[in-house]
Amino acid sequence: MISGLDVKANEKQFIMLKEYMDSIKNTQGILMQTLHKAQEIFGYLPIEVQKFISCELDIPLSEVYGVATFYTQFSIEPKGKHKIGVCLGTACYVKGSQQVLDKLSKELDIKVGETTANGLFTLESTRCLGCCGLAPVMMIDGDVYGKLEPKKIPDILSKYEE
Ligand code: FES
């Protein structure tokens, strides 16, 4: 698991976030807007960023953390270079997407929601991706893979490992 953010090396990003916060001062829903912006800037919401937001907005860190962990659009862990989303919608589930997910988990040695130690892959489950005819389906970044079988997984992953 990767953790910790080098605050000094990311000084510019903190300044950008501060400028954004100043620009939306006194507006409603400032915490949500700020978290969205922070996620856009940093790619995730590490504790250092949560503390910064807590101080700047004078909101308890527990509240910032609570919101950051409640909504699925936010992540407090860094995401991998490649995001894998396995559909667990009904059509895909019936056709074996759980086995595909299990195979990915085994090959990558991570659980759903985690990122590989080398920062290459993040494994996630998703709702229906809208291409049930191809079930079971997964997406890696913008690429759709359908009619999956667990045995196809190693070959597919190898395309992204270079
Ligand atoms: S249920 Fe998987 S794409 Fe629709």
Boltz pocket constraint, residues with backbone or C-beta under 6 A from the ligand:
constraints:
  - pocket:
      binder: B
      contacts: [[A, 87], [A, 88], [A, 89], [A, 90], [A, 91], [A, 92], [A, 93], [A, 127], [A, 128], [A, 129], [A, 130], [A, 131], [A, 132], [A, 133], [A, 135], [A, 137]]
      max_distance: 6.0
